[in-house]
Structure formats: structure tokens, C-alpha cells
Amino acid sequence: MNWWLLAFGVLLVGGLGPGLWLALRGPAAHRLVGLELTGSVAALAMMLWCQAIGQASFLIVPVVLVLLSFAGTLVFTRLLGPHR
């Protein structure tokens, strides 16, 4: 086990758990914060995993996840706004 895998595990337990909890519970604004936190932590975890296994070619996956997470947040905030 190397330090990258240890950091990966700590990030999953310490960051993804609270983010999923926020995304699944509470009012809509808290769920939006949970969605953002989960997307950020998942992208960072994937980057750590790529570093741990030594495959830099897999880094395109977290980059695409960041873009899709941003688009998902825009859709979510659009649905939270007032309807005309």
C-alpha cells in the first residue's frame, strides 16, 4: 500500500460520506451543496486513484466528471428557482 492509496481511502471516507448525506437529506439548498461536495470529492478521489495506479491516461475521467458536475449544478439551480 502506498501513500496515494491511503489518501484515496481517507478522502472517500471523510469527504464522500458527508457529501452523500447532504445530497440525500434536508431542504433543496442543502442537497445542492451536497451535490457540489460529492462531485468535487469524487473528482479528487479519481485523480488520487490515477496517481496511485500510475495511469496518467485515466485522468480524462475526472476532468469530464468536473464538467458534468458543473452542468448538473446549473440544472439543479434552474429547477430551484421561481417558476413563471
Secondary structure, DSSP 8 states (H G I E B T S, - for coil): --HHHHHHHHHIIIIIHHHHHHHHSSSHHHHHHHHHHHHHHHHHHHHHHHHHHT-GGGGHHHHHHHHHHHHHHHHHHHHHS---
